Amino acid sequence: MHWIAHIESGPRRVNHAAAAVGERIYTFGGYSSMEANAYRSKLPIDVHVLNTEKIYLDWLEIDKPKRSSPQYSVTPFQRYGHTAVAYGKKIYVWGGRNDQIACNRLFCFDTDTFLWSSPSTTGIVPYSRDGHSACIIGTCMYIFGGYEEEFERFSQEVYALDLETMHWTYVVTKGESPPYTDFHTGTAIGNRMYVFGGRSDRAAPDTSEHDYYPNEIMYLDTDTCMWVSPVVSGNVPLGRRSHSAFLYNNELYIFGGYNALVNQHFNDLYKFNPFNCTWSIVQTVGICPKERRRQVCIVVQNKMYLFGGTSPIRDPVYDDGSDSPDDHELMDHDDLHVLDLDPTLKTLCMLCVINNHISHSCLPKDLIQDLNILQANLWIIDQMTL
C-alpha cells in the first residue's frame, strides 16, 4: 500500500462526516477553530464534493441555501460529531451538535440534485447525540452509542432506521453489549456491525472524568440481535477514540485516533480479518499523514481518501483529555491524503521514477503526462519537478 498524494487547501474540518456515491465523495460540516462563531448559530451546513475521477483532486463547495429559499428550513445546521451514510444516490445525515444544541432530526441529501430534504419518520426516535456511529445493513441505518445530550450520559443502545419505510426501531439486543462509548467506529461487514474503540468512563453511563479506552472489537449480528465478542489474536491496537475505520476486500482497517491516558495521537494503520479474527499492523510506503484524530477515511474503488482532522502543534504531551473544540494547541488540517490500496505495476514504476529523480526524457509522451499528473498530486520533500 502506497501513499501517493498529499494535497493542501481543502475544507479545514474536524469531526466532520462523509460518504461516497459512485466516484464522488461528499463531506458534511465539521468543526474548524478558525470559524468558531459558526457553531453558536444555526447557519446551514457546508457541503464539499471531491470528484476522484478528475486528474487534479480539488474540492467543490456546494452553494448554501439563502434564508429566503424553501431549502433553508430543510437544510441541517452546521454541526460536528454527526454521521453520514449513503443509500442509493442519497446520503442521510443524522445527529451531531453545534456549540449550543444537539440534534436528532433526519436529513437527506440528494446527490443528483444537490437538494436537501427532511423525511418524516415514525417509531422510537433516538435521543439527540453526537459521537455515535452509523452504518448501512440491508435497508436499515444502524446507529450505536454516542453521547446523549439531554441526559449528559454515554450510550450503548442500538437503533435501526428502515430507509424504505422511514420507521425507527429500538433494537433489543442479546448478550453483553460493548462499553458505553462515544467517538468509536461502527462498520458493516455483511449482516454484522463491528464496533471498535471509543472513549468511555469508569462511571458510565455517567461521567466522572475518569476516562478509559476499550480496545475490544465486538459485532452485532443483525439477524439475531446478538452481540458477539470474538476471540482475537495478533497485534491488537491500543484503545483510542476519534479514529477512522474503513472496509476494503471485506477486511476492516483502523487509522489514527487519540488516547488521553498516554497523551498520544496515532497515525498507525491496523487491519482486522473478520474470518480468522486476527489483527495485524499494516506497513505502508510513502509519506504517511501526521498523527491525528477526528479525520475521515473513505474508500473509492482501490484508493482510500483521508482528509481533515486535528494534530498537536508542539509537544505531544499537551492534552488534558477533553474533546473540547477550544483546545489551543491543536492544528486543524485542510489536507487530503490518498492511499493506493492495490497499486498497479505502472504506479509503482512511476513512483520509483519520481522519488529517485530518474530522467524520463526517453519515455513516451503519454507516460510523461501521467508522471506530471502524479507529481502534481504528490508531496515531495524537496519539491523537485519533472
C-alpha positions in Angstrom: 0.0 0.0 0.0 1.4 3.4 -1.1 0.6 6.9 0.0 0.5 8.5 -3.5 -0.8 12.1 -2.8 -0.9 14.9 -0.3 -2.8 17.9 -1.3 -3.4 21.1 0.8 -6.2 23.7 0.7 -9.3 21.6 1.1 -12.0 22.3 3.7 -10.4 22.7 7.1 -12.6 20.4 9.2 -12.6 18.1 12.2 -15.3 15.8 13.5 -17.0 16.0 10.0 -18.8 13.2 8.3 -18.6 12.0 4.7 -19.9 9.3 2.3 -19.2 8.2 -1.2 -21.7 7.8 -4.0 -20.1 6.5 -7.2 -16.8 8.2 -7.8 -17.6 11.3 -5.7 -17.0 11.9 -2.0 -19.4 14.2 -0.2 -18.3 15.7 3.2 -20.6 17.5 5.5 -20.0 20.0 8.2 -17.4 19.5 10.9 -15.6 22.0 13.2 -12.9 24.5 12.4 -11.3 26.6 15.2 -10.9 29.4 12.6 -14.7 29.6 12.2 -15.8 29.4 15.9 -18.7 31.8 15.6 -20.4 29.5 13.0 -21.1 26.9 15.8 -23.1 29.2 18.0 -25.9 29.7 15.5 -28.0 27.6 13.1 -26.3 28.6 9.8 -26.7 26.0 7.1 -24.2 23.1 7.0 -21.4 23.3 4.4 -21.1 20.5 1.8 -18.0 19.8 -0.2 -17.6 17.4 -3.1 -14.5 15.6 -4.4 -14.6 14.0 -7.8 -12.0 11.2 -7.6 -12.1 10.8 -11.4 -10.6 14.2 -12.0 -6.9 14.4 -12.9 -6.3 17.1 -10.3 -8.0 16.5 -7.0 -9.8 19.5 -5.6 -12.9 20.2 -3.5 -16.0 21.9 -4.8 -18.3 23.6 -2.3 -22.0 23.4 -2.9 -23.8 26.7 -2.6 -25.7 27.1 0.7 -29.4 28.0 0.5 -30.4 31.6 1.2 -32.7 32.3 4.1 -35.5 33.1 1.6 -35.2 29.7 -0.1 -37.5 26.8 0.7 -34.3 24.7 1.1 -33.3 26.7 4.1 -35.8 25.1 6.5 -34.8 21.5 5.4 -31.0 22.0 5.5 -29.2 20.8 8.6 -27.4 23.5 10.7 -23.6 23.5 10.8 -22.5 20.7 13.2 -19.9 18.2 14.3 -20.0 14.7 15.7 -22.7 13.7 13.3 -22.8 10.7 10.9 -23.5 10.4 7.1 -24.4 7.2 5.3 -25.1 6.5 1.6 -28.1 4.6 0.5 -28.5 4.5 -3.3 -27.9 8.0 -4.5 -28.9 9.7 -1.3 -26.9 10.4 1.8 -28.6 10.5 5.2 -27.2 12.8 7.9 -28.2 12.2 11.5 -27.2 13.5 14.9 -24.4 15.8 15.8 -24.4 19.2 17.5 -23.1 22.8 17.4 -21.8 24.6 20.5 -25.3 25.2 21.9 -27.7 22.3 20.9 -27.7 18.7 19.7 -30.0 17.3 17.0 -32.0 14.1 16.3 -33.7 15.2 13.2 -33.1 13.2 10.0 -31.8 14.9 6.9 -31.4 13.6 3.3 -29.0 15.0 0.6 -29.8 14.0 -3.0 -26.6 13.7 -4.9 -28.3 14.1 -8.3 -30.0 17.4 -7.5 -27.8 18.7 -4.6 -31.0 19.3 -2.7 -31.9 18.7 0.9 -35.0 17.2 2.5 -36.0 16.2 6.0 -38.0 13.0 5.7 -40.8 12.3 8.3 -40.1 9.3 10.4 -42.2 7.1 12.7 -41.3 4.8 15.6 -38.9 5.3 18.5 -36.6 8.1 17.5 -33.3 8.1 19.3 -32.4 11.0 21.7 -30.1 13.7 20.3 -26.5 12.7 20.4 -23.0 13.2 18.9 -20.0 10.9 18.7 -22.2 7.9 17.7 -21.6 5.5 14.8 -23.8 4.6 11.9 -23.7 2.1 9.0 -26.0 0.6 6.4 -27.0 -3.1 6.6 -29.7 -4.2 4.2 -32.3 -1.4 4.0 -31.5 -0.1 7.5 -29.2 2.5 9.0 -28.0 1.2 12.3 -26.7 3.6 14.9 -24.8 2.7 18.1 -23.7 4.6 21.2 -22.6 8.2 21.3 -23.2 10.9 24.0 -26.8 11.7 24.7 -27.1 15.5 25.2 -30.5 15.5 27.0 -29.2 13.3 29.8 -25.5 14.1 29.7 -24.5 10.4 29.5 -22.9 7.9 27.3 -25.0 5.4 25.4 -24.7 1.7 24.4 -28.0 1.5 22.7 -28.8 0.4 19.1 -31.4 1.9 16.9 -32.3 1.0 13.3 -34.0 3.2 10.7 -35.5 1.4 7.8 -34.8 3.8 4.9 -37.6 2.3 2.8 -40.3 2.8 5.4 -38.7 5.6 7.4 -39.5 3.7 10.6 -37.2 3.8 13.7 -36.8 0.7 15.8 -35.2 0.4 19.2 -33.2 -2.8 18.8 -33.4 -5.0 21.9 -30.1 -6.8 21.8 -28.9 -10.0 23.5 -25.5 -10.8 25.0 -23.1 -8.4 26.6 -23.1 -5.0 24.8 -19.9 -3.0 24.0 -19.0 -0.4 26.6 -20.8 2.9 26.8 -18.7 5.0 24.3 -18.6 7.9 22.1 -16.3 8.6 19.1 -15.8 4.8 18.4 -16.4 3.4 14.9 -19.1 1.1 13.6 -18.5 -0.7 10.3 -20.8 -3.0 8.4 -19.5 -6.4 7.2 -22.3 -8.5 5.8 -25.0 -8.6 8.3 -22.7 -7.6 11.2 -21.9 -4.2 12.7 -18.4 -4.2 14.0 -17.7 -1.7 16.8 -14.2 -0.8 17.9 -12.6 1.7 20.3 -14.1 5.0 21.5 -14.0 6.8 24.8 -15.8 5.6 27.9 -15.9 6.5 31.6 -15.4 4.3 34.7 -18.7 5.6 35.9 -20.5 5.1 32.6 -23.1 5.8 31.5 -22.5 8.9 33.7 -19.3 11.0 33.5 -16.7 11.2 36.3 -13.6 12.5 34.4 -12.1 9.0 34.7 -11.9 8.0 31.0 -10.8 4.7 29.6 -10.3 3.5 26.1 -11.5 -0.1 25.3 -9.7 -1.9 22.5 -12.0 -5.0 22.3 -13.7 -5.4 18.9 -17.3 -6.6 19.0 -20.0 -7.1 16.5 -23.8 -7.1 16.4 -25.4 -9.9 14.4 -28.4 -8.0 13.0 -30.2 -11.3 12.1 -30.2 -12.5 15.7 -29.7 -9.1 17.5 -26.9 -10.8 19.4 -23.7 -9.1 20.5 -20.6 -11.2 20.0 -17.1 -10.7 21.4 -14.8 -12.8 19.2 -11.5 -14.2 20.5 -8.9 -12.3 18.6 -5.2 -12.8 18.0 -2.3 -10.8 16.6 -1.2 -7.2 17.2 -4.3 -5.6 18.8 -4.4 -1.8 18.6 -4.2 0.3 21.7 -7.6 1.7 22.7 -8.4 5.0 21.1 -11.1 7.4 20.1 -11.8 9.7 17.2 -10.0 7.3 14.8 -11.3 6.2 11.4 -12.4 2.8 10.1 -12.9 1.7 6.6 -13.6 -1.6 4.7 -11.5 -3.0 1.8 -11.8 -6.5 0.4 -14.0 -7.5 3.4 -11.3 -6.6 5.9 -11.6 -3.8 8.5 -8.9 -1.1 8.7 -8.3 1.3 11.6 -6.3 4.5 11.2 -5.1 7.1 13.7 -7.0 8.4 16.8 -6.1 9.5 20.2 -5.7 8.1 23.7 -5.6 10.7 26.6 -4.3 8.2 29.1 -1.0 8.0 27.3 -1.3 11.5 25.7 -0.8 10.1 22.3 -2.1 10.8 18.8 -1.7 8.0 16.3 -1.0 7.6 12.6 -0.7 3.8 12.5 -2.8 1.6 10.3 -4.2 -1.8 11.5 -6.1 -4.5 9.7 -8.7 -6.8 11.2 -9.6 -10.0 9.4 -13.1 -11.0 10.4 -12.7 -14.5 9.1 -9.9 -15.6 11.4 -10.3 -12.7 13.9 -6.7 -11.6 13.6 -5.3 -8.1 14.0 -2.1 -7.1 12.1 -0.1 -3.9 11.6 -0.1 -2.6 8.0 3.1 -1.3 6.7 2.7 1.4 4.1 5.2 3.1 1.7 5.4 6.8 1.1 4.9 9.8 3.3 2.3 8.9 5.9 -0.1 11.6 7.3 0.8 13.2 10.6 -0.6 11.7 13.8 -4.2 12.9 14.1 -7.7 12.4 15.3 -11.2 13.3 14.1 -10.3 12.8 10.4 -12.4 10.9 7.8 -11.3 8.0 5.7 -13.4 7.0 2.6 -12.7 4.2 0.1 -13.5 4.6 -3.6 -12.5 1.6 -5.7 -8.9 0.7 -4.7 -8.0 4.0 -3.1 -8.6 5.4 0.4 -9.0 9.2 0.8 -8.1 10.7 4.2 -9.0 14.3 4.9 -9.1 16.7 7.7 -8.6 16.0 11.4 -6.5 17.7 14.1 -2.9 17.2 15.3 -0.8 18.5 18.2 1.2 21.5 17.2 4.1 21.1 19.6 4.9 18.5 22.2 2.6 15.5 22.1 2.2 15.7 26.0 -0.2 18.6 26.0 -3.8 17.5 26.2 -6.0 17.4 29.3 -8.1 14.5 27.9 -11.0 16.7 27.0 -12.5 16.6 23.5 -13.2 20.3 23.5 -13.1 22.2 20.2 -11.4 25.0 22.2 -8.1 23.2 22.6 -5.5 25.8 21.9 -2.5 23.6 20.9 -4.1 21.6 18.1 -3.9 22.3 14.4 -6.9 21.7 12.3 -6.0 20.2 8.9 -7.2 21.1 5.4 -5.2 18.4 3.7 -6.1 15.3 1.6 -4.1 12.1 1.5 -4.6 9.3 -0.9 -3.6 5.7 -0.1 -3.4 3.3 -3.0 -4.6 0.0 -1.5 -3.6 -2.0 -4.5 -1.1 -0.1 -6.7 -0.5 -1.3 -10.2 2.9 -2.0 -11.6 2.7 1.2 -13.6 2.0 3.3 -10.5 4.9 1.6 -8.7 7.3 2.4 -11.6 6.2 6.0 -11.8 6.7 6.4 -8.0 10.2 5.0 -8.4 11.0 7.5 -11.2 9.7 10.4 -9.1 11.2 9.6 -5.7 14.6 8.7 -7.2 14.6 11.7 -9.6 15.3 9.4 -12.6 15.4 11.1 -16.0 12.2 10.4 -18.1 13.2 12.1 -21.3 13.2 8.8 -23.2 9.7 7.8 -22.1 6.5 8.1 -24.3 4.7 11.4 -24.1 1.5 9.9 -22.6 3.6 8.3 -19.8 5.4 11.7 -19.2 1.9 13.3 -18.9 0.9 10.7 -16.3 4.1 11.3 -14.4 3.5 15.0 -14.3 -0.1 14.5 -13.0 1.2 12.1 -10.3 3.9 14.6 -9.5 1.4 17.4 -9.1 -0.5 15.4 -6.5 2.5 14.1 -4.6 4.1 15.7 -1.6 7.8 15.6 -2.5 10.1 16.7 0.3 12.5 18.7 -1.9 9.6 19.9 -4.2 11.5 18.9 -7.3 9.6 18.9 -10.6 9.9 16.7 -13.5 
